[in-house]
Every structure is written in C-alpha cells, then in structure tokens.
Amino acid sequence: MGAHGVPGPRRVVGLLVLLAALLVVGLVLVPRDPAEVRDAVDGAGALAPAAFVAAGALLTVAFFPFPVTAAAGGLLFGVAAGTALSVVAETLGAAVSLLLARHGARDMVTRLAGPRLAALLRGVARRGFSAVLLVRVLPGVPRHPVNYAFGLTAVGIPAFISATTLGTAPRALGYAALGGTLGDLNSPESIAAIGGLAAFGALGLWLGARDPEVRALLRTRRRR
C-alpha cells in the first residue's frame, strides 16, 4: 500500500493516464502554423508571456519537444525574452514532472527496487545538483523521461531547479535565436546559434567523459 492507503500501482496508472491526457490535449490544441501561434499570443495581450510560460510548462509535462517551445519563444518575443520565458517554462514543467513522479510512483519503485537500482538512486540523490546539471548538458539525453526519473530519487527541489535552469539556458538561447530568424539558416544569428548549440554539445560530451561515474558506467557496458 502507498501513502494514505492508496495502492502504489493505482497511483502509477493514474499518473500514466494523466500524462496521456496531457499529450492528447497538447497535440489537439497546440497550433501548427506560426501565424496561428502569433494570433493566439496577440489575443492574450499583456498576459501573453504568462500564458506562454504556463503553456510551455504543461507541454513539458506532456513530453512536447523543447526546441519547438524555445524556437516559438524566440519567434514571438524576440531572442532575449524568448530565451528567458522558455527557460522558466521548461524549468517549471520539469519541476512539476518531478513532483508527479515523486508522489505518484516513488514509493512503489523504492519498495520494488533491487540492490543495483537502489544504489543508483542513492548515488544520484547524493550528487544532487551535479547529477542534474550533468544530465542537462549531455547531448542526446531525453529531457522529459529524465524529469520523471529524478522524481524517483531524493534529489532536492532547489538543486533540481537551479541545475535545470543553468543547464537549459544555453540551448534555449540557441533555439530561440533560430526561431527569431524564422528558420533562415544563412543569417548570422542562425549560424551563431547553430555554432553555439554544437559547442554546448561538445562541452557536455567533454564533461561526461571526465565524470568518474559516467566512465565507470561505460566500462561496465563494454565488459558486457
């Protein structure tokens, strides 16, 4: 039984149903055409930035691609404001995802975890900020599943939020710059954005290669 007498599996099923519903709502309601997006923002008036953050956070919970959200922010609000709003939206959505997993599935996972998984969860919780930041800067790591995975650990909310904000900002800037140029890949802004994204990815790979736990994991996989 989970907390308050609710069986753990029922909480997990409820969480999955909620995520599926949010995904469907996102697919149905999110405009596909840039003109439709602009019309929606114009209709929101002075509340447009807050509406963008709220929508972006919900889309993050529903596994919507962050590059699209950040590019839309750059298109609608300019590179600087779009970057800031995208980072806030992504961080808020990531924190909500963590809390959903923590209250919906962590108890059951903790009870069922074997020794290796339990040791992994403890190790991630022990590293806290650095674990979250490393995952944010490593290229190719799926952002949305990771948000929920951290909810299964004891990583503190302040560490998670601060590391997510720091690790999200560079990519948000790159995608917002691309969105602000309307996809003109030959513009100086687009070239700089693509270069910045590539450099940040290379930095993530370098940091991952220097991380002792990542190296240990890679050695273990090679032996298999």
C-alpha positions in Angstrom: 0.0 0.0 0.0 1.2 3.5 -0.8 0.7 6.6 1.3 -2.8 7.3 2.6 -3.7 3.7 1.9 -3.6 4.0 -1.9 -2.0 1.1 -3.6 1.2 2.0 -5.4 0.1 0.5 -8.8 -3.0 2.6 -8.8 -1.0 5.8 -8.4 1.2 4.8 -11.3 -1.7 4.0 -13.5 -3.3 7.4 -12.6 0.0 9.2 -13.4 0.1 7.4 -16.8 -3.5 8.3 -17.6 -2.8 12.0 -16.7 0.3 12.1 -18.9 -1.6 10.5 -21.8 -4.4 13.1 -21.4 -2.0 16.0 -21.4 -0.3 14.6 -24.5 -3.6 14.4 -26.4 -4.6 17.9 -25.3 -1.2 19.2 -26.5 -1.5 17.5 -29.9 -5.0 18.8 -30.4 -4.7 22.4 -29.1 -1.1 23.5 -30.0 -1.2 25.5 -33.3 0.9 24.1 -36.1 1.1 27.3 -38.1 3.3 30.2 -37.0 0.6 32.6 -38.0 -1.9 30.8 -35.7 0.7 31.0 -32.8 1.1 34.7 -33.3 -2.7 35.2 -33.4 -3.0 33.3 -30.1 -0.3 35.4 -28.5 -1.9 38.6 -29.8 -5.2 37.6 -28.3 -3.6 37.1 -24.9 -2.4 40.7 -24.9 -0.4 41.7 -21.8 -0.8 38.2 -20.4 1.0 36.6 -23.4 4.3 36.0 -21.5 2.5 34.4 -18.6 0.3 32.3 -21.0 3.4 31.2 -22.8 5.1 30.1 -19.6 2.0 28.2 -18.5 1.5 26.5 -21.8 5.2 25.7 -22.1 5.3 24.1 -18.7 2.3 21.9 -19.4 3.8 20.9 -22.8 7.0 19.9 -21.0 5.0 17.7 -18.6 3.4 16.2 -21.8 6.7 15.4 -23.5 6.4 18.2 -26.1 9.8 18.9 -27.8 11.7 21.8 -26.0 13.4 23.0 -29.2 10.0 23.8 -30.6 8.9 25.7 -27.5 12.1 27.7 -27.3 12.0 28.5 -31.0 8.4 29.7 -30.7 9.5 31.9 -27.8 12.2 33.5 -30.0 9.7 34.0 -32.8 7.0 35.6 -30.6 9.0 37.6 -28.0 12.5 38.1 -29.5 15.6 36.2 -28.6 16.3 37.6 -25.2 12.8 37.5 -23.8 12.0 34.2 -25.6 15.1 32.6 -24.1 14.1 33.7 -20.6 10.5 32.7 -20.9 11.4 29.3 -22.4 13.8 28.6 -19.6 11.2 29.4 -17.0 8.6 27.3 -18.8 10.9 24.3 -19.1 12.1 24.5 -15.5 8.6 24.8 -14.2 7.4 21.9 -16.3 10.4 19.8 -15.2 9.7 20.5 -11.6 6.0 19.5 -12.0 7.1 16.3 -13.7 9.5 15.5 -10.9 6.7 16.1 -8.3 4.2 14.0 -10.2 6.7 11.1 -10.3 7.7 11.6 -6.7 4.2 11.5 -5.4 2.8 9.0 -7.9 5.5 6.3 -8.3 8.4 6.8 -6.0 7.1 4.8 -3.0 6.3 1.7 -5.2 9.7 2.0 -7.1 11.5 2.2 -3.8 9.8 -0.9 -2.4 10.5 -2.9 -5.6 14.0 -1.7 -6.4 16.7 -4.3 -6.4 20.2 -3.6 -4.9 21.6 -2.0 -8.1 18.7 0.3 -8.7 18.6 1.3 -5.0 22.3 2.1 -5.1 21.8 4.1 -8.3 19.0 6.2 -6.7 21.1 6.8 -3.6 24.1 7.9 -5.8 22.0 10.3 -7.8 20.5 11.8 -4.7 23.9 12.1 -3.1 25.3 14.1 -6.0 22.1 16.2 -6.3 22.9 19.4 -8.3 25.9 18.0 -10.2 23.9 14.9 -11.3 21.1 17.1 -12.6 23.4 19.5 -14.4 25.4 16.7 -16.0 22.3 15.2 -17.4 21.2 18.6 -18.7 24.4 19.3 -20.6 25.0 15.8 -22.0 23.7 15.7 -25.6 21.3 13.0 -26.6 19.8 12.5 -23.1 16.0 12.6 -23.3 14.9 15.5 -21.2 11.3 14.6 -20.4 11.9 11.0 -19.1 14.8 12.3 -17.1 12.5 14.8 -15.3 10.3 11.9 -14.1 13.3 9.7 -13.3 14.6 12.3 -10.9 11.3 12.2 -9.1 12.1 8.6 -8.1 15.2 9.9 -6.3 15.6 12.1 -3.2 17.2 15.0 -5.1 16.1 18.2 -3.5 13.8 20.6 -5.4 16.1 23.6 -5.1 19.1 21.7 -6.5 16.9 20.3 -9.3 15.5 23.7 -10.2 18.8 25.5 -10.2 20.7 22.9 -12.2 17.8 22.6 -14.7 17.8 26.4 -15.2 21.5 26.6 -15.6 21.7 23.6 -18.0 18.7 24.6 -20.0 19.7 28.3 -20.7 22.4 27.7 -23.4 20.2 25.5 -25.5 17.2 27.8 -25.0 19.2 30.7 -26.3 20.3 28.7 -29.4 16.8 27.5 -30.3 15.2 31.0 -29.6 17.8 32.6 -31.9 16.8 30.1 -34.6 13.1 30.8 -34.0 13.7 34.5 -34.1 15.3 34.3 -37.6 12.3 32.3 -38.9 14.4 29.4 -39.9 16.8 31.4 -42.2 19.8 29.2 -41.7 22.1 31.5 -43.7 21.6 34.5 -41.3 24.4 35.4 -39.0 22.1 34.8 -36.0 21.3 31.3 -37.2 24.9 30.5 -37.9 25.9 31.7 -34.4 23.0 29.8 -32.8 24.0 26.5 -34.5 27.6 27.0 -33.6 26.6 27.7 -30.0 24.5 24.6 -29.8 27.3 22.5 -31.3 29.8 24.0 -28.8 27.5 23.3 -25.9 27.0 19.7 -27.0 30.8 19.3 -27.3 31.1 20.7 -23.8 28.6 18.2 -22.5 30.5 15.3 -24.1 33.7 16.6 -22.5 32.2 16.9 -19.1 30.6 13.5 -19.4 33.9 11.9 -20.4 35.6 13.4 -17.3 32.9 12.3 -14.9 34.1 9.3 -12.9 30.6 7.7 -12.6 29.9 8.0 -16.3 33.3 6.4 -17.1 32.6 3.6 -14.7 29.2 3.0 -16.4 30.8 2.9 -19.9 33.4 0.4 -18.7 30.7 -1.8 -17.3 28.8 -1.8 -20.6 32.0 -2.6 -22.5 32.7 -5.6 -20.4 29.2 -6.9 -21.2 
